[in-house]
Amino acid sequence: MNITSARQKGMTAFGVKNEERRSAMKCSAESSSSSSSLVFDGTSMFTIYSELNGENVIFPSFLESALHVCEVSRSHPDYISAHFHEKVGTDQFKQLDKNLPPHQYMNYTLFDSPPEEVFSRFDDLFDSSDIAHPSPQKYAMLSASEVDVYPKNDAALEGTFAKRAKESVDKETKLTKIGLNDRNVAIVVALKCDNALDAENWVQTFGIGNLEKQLKKNFQLAVLHEVKLGLGPMVENDEASQAEGDATPFTHVVYASLGEVEDSIANDAVSLVQQALVAEGIADGSVVHAFKCAFNIAKKGTPCGALPAAREIQKRKEENEQARKNNKF
């Protein structure tokens, strides 16, 4: 796919909005102005994958193709870090399986540039995805801004993870000093919400308030993102959105951190959010899943293609060390 035509489609989808959409964005931005000191001022890129299977003559597995894109992204001039996630319950020994379910993985990448410009500053960012994920694979690269956080407690006052990641970058090495805990669960919600009131009251509308109420101490922080630009087959081929004259299936993304919880609790959290979206009439086309960060990818370091093997080696070392400790009396 030609990058210029692909970007033009994305710009049409997100740059020229109808009045209702512009009103929603304006209202949401105004309601979140008090959060400006807590949120990240760059780009949060969420790449979601609705179809992971299909023949690929270049890469033998989906994971290898996705990690290739991560490797290319490192060369973006404004790259901060990437945090490649896998769905809760993923069997690490079946990562090369050819029959992966939808949304088995999700990538969360941070750039120190405006979301409207992140693609134009580095053409290979989209080109690499276009090459690595040929049809029938489907994905969406959602370039978004952080606009609000919940709750605004002491932990939130330290800033979101993305904000702290940017602040941790070493000026000489360009490396971040923090990453996401691979034991912690995050609920990721991507949806379309054009109603101004719903967007303003996202904590209730998107089920986040109920999530906090039900999970209590297991709920940590939720960050609302507003999608500014999106590319990929999931965006360009969304017939429902095209019919409405607004070719975007996603307007917002929520990243809700739960901490270290059992898979059953993570799955219950997904159900709670889904129920809230159904009740509000905004569930159609939404993506709601529980993920854990598999790989923190700094500007430099282990080649992305070697990360699964490196993780397995580290896991075995930890298991062997624990076995030795258990044998000491």
C-alpha positions as a printed NumPy array, in Angstrom:
array([[  0.   ,   0.   ,   0.   ],
       [  1.26 ,   3.48 ,  -0.84 ],
       [  2.048,   5.374,   2.358],
       [  0.814,   8.675,   0.98 ],
       [ -2.604,   7.334,   0.026],
       [ -2.846,   5.437,   3.308],
       [ -2.045,   8.545,   5.299],
       [ -4.503,  10.594,   3.264],
       [ -7.225,   8.114,   4.193],
       [ -6.275,   8.456,   7.821],
       [ -6.206,  12.242,   7.613],
       [ -9.636,  12.214,   6.018],
       [-10.909,  10.058,   8.824],
       [ -9.512,  12.121,  11.66 ],
       [ -8.813,  15.565,  10.242],
       [-12.175,  16.572,   8.749],
       [-14.892,  15.838,  11.272],
       [-18.585,  16.466,  11.349],
       [-19.867,  19.036,  13.846],
       [-20.929,  16.443,  16.405],
       [-17.442,  14.898,  16.468],
       [-15.732,  18.298,  16.809],
       [-18.099,  19.187,  19.622],
       [-17.258,  15.976,  21.438],
       [-13.534,  16.566,  21.109],
       [-13.817,  20.158,  22.318],
       [-15.955,  19.21 ,  25.301],
       [-13.642,  16.379,  26.256],
       [-10.586,  18.594,  25.996],
       [-12.119,  21.298,  28.161],
       [-13.196,  18.827,  30.833],
       [ -9.67 ,  17.407,  30.963],
       [ -7.766,  20.691,  31.163],
       [ -7.136,  20.194,  34.88 ],
       [ -5.261,  16.974,  34.057],
       [ -2.712,  18.608,  31.739],
       [  0.042,  18.506,  34.348],
       [ -0.507,  14.766,  34.926],
       [ -0.521,  13.501,  31.351],
       [  2.027,  12.824,  28.623],
       [  2.313,  15.544,  25.96 ],
       [  3.529,  13.305,  23.121],
       [  2.07 ,  10.419,  21.124],
       [  0.729,   7.2  ,  22.582],
       [  0.489,   4.754,  19.695],
       [ -1.78 ,   1.753,  20.197],
       [ -1.49 ,  -0.978,  17.575],
       [ -4.278,  -3.519,  17.808],
       [ -4.661,  -6.643,  15.693],
       [ -8.066,  -8.078,  14.793],
       [ -6.744, -10.749,  12.406],
       [ -3.337, -12.301,  13.096],
       [ -3.378, -15.252,  10.728],
       [ -2.654, -15.656,   7.043],
       [  0.291, -16.553,   4.851],
       [  3.39 , -14.406,   5.253],
       [  6.296, -15.155,   2.926],
       [  8.725, -13.009,   4.926],
       [  8.068, -13.92 ,   8.559],
       [  7.267, -17.442,   9.805],
       [  5.036, -16.223,  12.656],
       [  2.868, -13.282,  13.563],
       [  4.971, -12.516,  16.631],
       [  8.124, -12.238,  14.544],
       [  6.426,  -9.884,  12.088],
       [  5.051,  -7.675,  14.867],
       [  8.434,  -7.502,  16.603],
       [ 10.031,  -6.546,  13.279],
       [  7.803,  -3.457,  13.258],
       [  8.959,  -2.71 ,  16.802],
       [ 12.584,  -2.905,  15.654],
       [ 11.954,  -0.51 ,  12.768],
       [ 10.108,   1.891,  15.083],
       [ 13.265,   2.316,  17.146],
       [ 14.707,   4.377,  14.276],
       [ 11.912,   6.965,  14.516],
       [ 13.597,  10.258,  15.51 ],
       [ 11.064,  10.826,  18.309],
       [ 10.914,   7.26 ,  19.637],
       [ 10.872,   6.937,  23.426],
       [  9.958,   3.314,  24.112],
       [  7.598,   0.496,  23.15 ],
       [  5.738,  -1.922,  25.391],
       [  4.585,  -5.014,  23.548],
       [  1.656,  -6.73 ,  25.279],
       [  0.158, -10.196,  25.104],
       [ -3.363, -11.118,  26.09 ],
       [ -3.833, -12.556,  29.582],
       [ -3.739, -16.336,  29.404],
       [ -1.378, -16.488,  26.427],
       [  0.455, -19.809,  26.257],
       [  4.064, -18.812,  25.719],
       [  4.818, -22.179,  24.128],
       [  2.306, -21.563,  21.328],
       [  3.586, -18.215,  20.126],
       [  4.413, -19.727,  16.721],
       [  0.886, -21.103,  16.329],
       [ -0.709, -20.293,  12.976],
       [ -4.206, -20.115,  14.456],
       [ -4.04 , -17.176,  16.832],
       [ -7.281, -15.64 ,  18.153],
       [ -8.052, -11.971,  17.478],
       [ -6.252,  -9.412,  19.639],
       [ -3.741, -11.909,  21.   ],
       [ -1.204,  -9.073,  21.079],
       [ -1.196,  -5.285,  21.395],
       [  1.643,  -2.803,  21.07 ],
       [  1.886,   0.458,  23.013],
       [  4.576,   2.833,  21.726],
       [  5.565,   6.289,  22.95 ],
       [  6.877,   9.101,  20.741],
       [  7.959,  12.604,  21.71 ],
       [  6.033,  14.238,  18.874],
       [  2.443,  15.339,  18.167],
       [  0.135,  12.456,  17.2  ],
       [ -0.862,  14.216,  13.973],
       [  2.782,  14.214,  12.83 ],
       [  4.136,  10.883,  14.061],
       [  3.699,   9.11 ,  10.698],
       [  4.919,  11.959,   8.504],
       [  8.152,  12.254,  10.475],
       [  9.117,   8.654,   9.654],
       [  7.521,   6.932,   6.665],
       [  8.94 ,   3.534,   7.637],
       [  6.662,   3.506,  10.684],
       [  3.661,   2.612,   8.556],
       [  5.56 ,   0.976,   5.677],
       [  7.019,  -1.644,   8.015],
       [  3.549,  -2.599,   9.256],
       [  2.19 ,  -2.745,   5.726],
       [  4.958,  -5.173,   4.762],
       [  4.967,  -7.222,   7.969],
       [  1.188,  -7.748,   8.093],
       [ -0.11 ,  -8.572,   4.586],
       [ -3.769,  -9.316,   3.969],
       [ -5.735, -11.056,   5.42 ],
       [ -4.057,  -9.793,   8.592],
       [ -5.79 ,  -6.699,   9.944],
       [ -4.54 ,  -4.065,  12.341],
       [ -5.038,  -0.445,  13.35 ],
       [ -2.295,   1.963,  14.377],
       [ -4.01 ,   4.528,  16.59 ],
       [ -2.002,   7.693,  17.19 ],
       [ -3.452,   9.275,  20.324],
       [ -3.023,  11.957,  22.992],
       [ -3.485,  11.459,  26.72 ],
       [ -6.305,  13.729,  27.879],
       [ -7.396,  12.596,  31.347],
       [ -6.641,  10.28 ,  34.254],
       [ -8.715,   8.616,  36.971],
       [ -8.595,   8.718,  39.915],
       [ -6.616,  11.875,  40.618],
       [ -4.995,  10.469,  43.752],
       [ -1.466,  10.67 ,  45.123],
       [ -0.242,   8.085,  42.638],
       [ -1.69 ,  10.047,  39.727],
       [  0.104,  13.189,  40.853],
       [  3.377,  11.522,  39.88 ],
       [  2.118,  11.551,  36.298],
       [  1.082,   8.766,  33.953],
       [  3.507,   6.029,  32.993],
       [  4.067,   7.656,  29.594],
       [  4.847,  11.03 ,  31.173],
       [  7.316,   9.454,  33.606],
       [  8.886,   7.404,  30.805],
       [  9.591,  10.559,  28.823],
       [ 11.017,  12.317,  31.875],
       [ 13.29 ,   9.338,  32.581],
       [ 15.043,   9.446,  29.19 ],
       [ 18.793,   9.893,  29.583],
       [ 19.93 ,  12.888,  27.497],
       [ 23.116,  11.16 ,  26.364],
       [ 22.054,   7.543,  25.794],
       [ 18.412,   8.346,  24.839],
       [ 17.347,   5.343,  26.918],
       [ 14.346,   5.27 ,  29.242],
       [ 14.935,   4.195,  32.816],
       [ 11.51 ,   2.712,  33.544],
       [  9.303,   0.004,  32.043],
       [  6.012,  -1.758,  32.663],
       [  5.896,  -4.655,  35.127],
       [  5.327,  -7.896,  33.215],
       [  3.173,  -9.261,  36.05 ],
       [  0.71 ,  -6.375,  36.039],
       [ -2.553,  -6.511,  34.109],
       [ -3.963,  -3.691,  31.993],
       [ -7.459,  -3.47 ,  30.547],
       [ -7.293,  -1.831,  27.125],
       [-10.5  ,  -0.356,  25.705],
       [-10.659,   0.996,  22.156],
       [-14.029,   2.335,  21.024],
       [-15.957,   4.901,  19.05 ],
       [-17.739,   7.568,  21.079],
       [-18.874,  10.726,  19.285],
       [-21.309,  11.912,  21.953],
       [-19.89 ,  14.916,  23.81 ],
       [-21.538,  14.082,  27.122],
       [-20.431,  10.44 ,  26.995],
       [-16.861,  11.471,  26.245],
       [-16.852,  14.015,  29.072],
       [-18.223,  11.457,  31.541],
       [-15.908,   8.68 ,  30.355],
       [-15.292,   7.28 ,  33.839],
       [-18.956,   6.29 ,  34.104],
       [-19.749,   5.794,  30.413],
       [-16.817,   3.478,  29.723],
       [-17.322,   1.465,  32.921],
       [-14.154,   2.638,  34.672],
       [-15.933,   3.842,  37.806],
       [-17.672,   0.498,  38.211],
       [-14.352,  -1.237,  37.585],
       [-12.782,   0.656,  40.476],
       [-15.773,  -0.079,  42.706],
       [-15.69 ,  -3.81 ,  42.031],
       [-11.924,  -4.322,  42.088],
       [-11.207,  -1.925,  44.973],
       [ -7.498,  -2.039,  45.835],
       [ -6.667,  -3.951,  42.644],
       [ -7.614,  -0.916,  40.56 ],
       [ -4.719,   1.507,  40.136],
       [ -5.11 ,   4.127,  37.396],
       [ -6.982,   4.629,  34.131],
       [ -5.741,   6.933,  31.375],
       [ -8.032,   8.257,  28.643],
       [ -6.568,   8.802,  25.185],
       [ -8.133,  10.706,  22.315],
       [ -7.339,   9.248,  18.897],
       [ -6.034,  11.893,  16.503],
       [ -4.958,   9.777,  13.537],
       [ -5.307,   6.151,  12.567],
       [ -3.959,   3.968,   9.778],
       [ -4.268,   0.323,   8.812],
       [ -6.861,  -2.068,   7.357],
       [ -9.101,  -1.938,  10.442],
       [ -9.486,   1.817,   9.889],
       [ -9.663,   1.95 ,   6.111],
       [-12.012,  -1.013,   5.715],
       [-14.519,  -0.194,   8.442],
       [-17.749,  -0.21 ,   6.421],
       [-19.983,   1.028,   9.238],
       [-17.877,   4.125,   9.807],
       [-17.513,   4.761,   6.079],
       [-21.297,   4.67 ,   5.728],
       [-21.572,   7.349,   8.413],
       [-19.203,   9.604,   6.499],
       [-16.606,   9.422,   9.262],
       [-14.102,   6.707,   8.44 ],
       [-12.858,   5.912,  11.901],
       [-13.937,   2.977,  14.05 ],
       [-12.083,   4.354,  17.092],
       [-12.127,   7.763,  18.778],
       [-10.817,   6.871,  22.259],
       [ -8.542,   4.385,  23.982],
       [ -8.467,   3.712,  27.726],
       [ -5.507,   2.019,  29.402],
       [ -6.578,   0.897,  32.89 ],
       [ -3.859,  -0.498,  35.16 ],
       [ -4.926,  -3.172,  37.648],
       [ -1.622,  -4.314,  39.086],
       [ -0.817,  -7.982,  39.681],
       [ -4.102,  -9.903,  39.641],
       [ -5.212, -13.424,  38.798],
       [ -6.427, -14.159,  35.282],
       [ -9.96 , -14.71 ,  36.564],
       [-10.064, -11.187,  38.011],
       [ -8.71 ,  -9.771,  34.759],
       [-11.417, -11.561,  32.781],
       [-14.099, -10.306,  35.186],
       [-12.806,  -6.769,  34.65 ],
       [-13.161,  -7.162,  30.888],
       [-16.765,  -8.314,  31.357],
       [-17.566,  -5.321,  33.585],
       [-16.344,  -2.872,  30.941],
       [-18.147,  -4.691,  28.147],
       [-21.401,  -4.614,  30.101],
       [-21.054,  -0.867,  30.635],
       [-20.469,  -0.247,  26.917],
       [-23.518,  -2.333,  26.026],
       [-25.643,  -0.408,  28.522],
       [-24.495,   2.884,  26.994],
       [-25.075,   1.681,  23.43 ],
       [-21.438,   2.108,  22.375],
       [-20.253,  -1.513,  22.412],
       [-20.469,  -2.121,  18.642],
       [-16.996,  -2.353,  17.167],
       [-15.288,  -1.843,  20.526],
       [-12.189,  -3.77 ,  21.567],
       [-11.86 ,  -4.718,  25.251],
       [ -9.164,  -7.11 ,  26.458],
       [ -6.833,  -7.771,  29.379],
       [ -3.116,  -7.675,  28.611],
       [  0.268,  -8.014,  30.276],
       [  3.438,  -6.352,  29.021],
       [  5.683,  -9.012,  27.489],
       [  8.544,  -6.799,  26.306],
       [  9.767,  -3.328,  27.25 ],
       [ 11.68 ,  -2.045,  24.213],
       [ 14.025,   0.906,  24.708],
       [ 15.723,   2.896,  21.942],
       [ 18.682,   0.509,  22.018],
       [ 19.23 ,  -2.972,  23.371],
       [ 18.45 ,  -6.588,  22.556],
       [ 17.189,  -6.93 ,  18.945],
       [ 13.412,  -7.252,  19.066],
       [ 13.449, -10.547,  17.186],
       [ 15.529, -12.095,  19.961],
       [ 13.272, -10.941,  22.804],
       [ 11.098, -14.1  ,  23.066],
       [ 14.192, -16.312,  23.37 ],
       [ 15.81 , -13.909,  25.846],
       [ 12.675, -13.95 ,  27.959],
       [ 12.559, -17.729,  27.98 ],
       [ 16.203, -17.919,  29.02 ],
       [ 15.584, -15.452,  31.844],
       [ 12.512, -17.378,  32.955],
       [ 14.478, -20.63 ,  33.156],
       [ 17.257, -18.936,  35.114],
       [ 14.72 , -17.659,  37.636],
       [ 13.1  , -21.097,  37.908],
       [ 16.476, -22.767,  38.434],
       [ 17.456, -20.208,  41.05 ],
       [ 14.186, -20.731,  42.892],
       [ 14.682, -24.513,  42.751],
       [ 18.144, -24.141,  44.291],
       [ 16.735, -21.982,  47.075],
       [ 14.003, -24.512,  47.778],
       [ 16.586, -27.27 ,  48.144],
       [ 18.511, -25.4  ,  50.797],
       [ 17.506, -26.381,  54.342]])
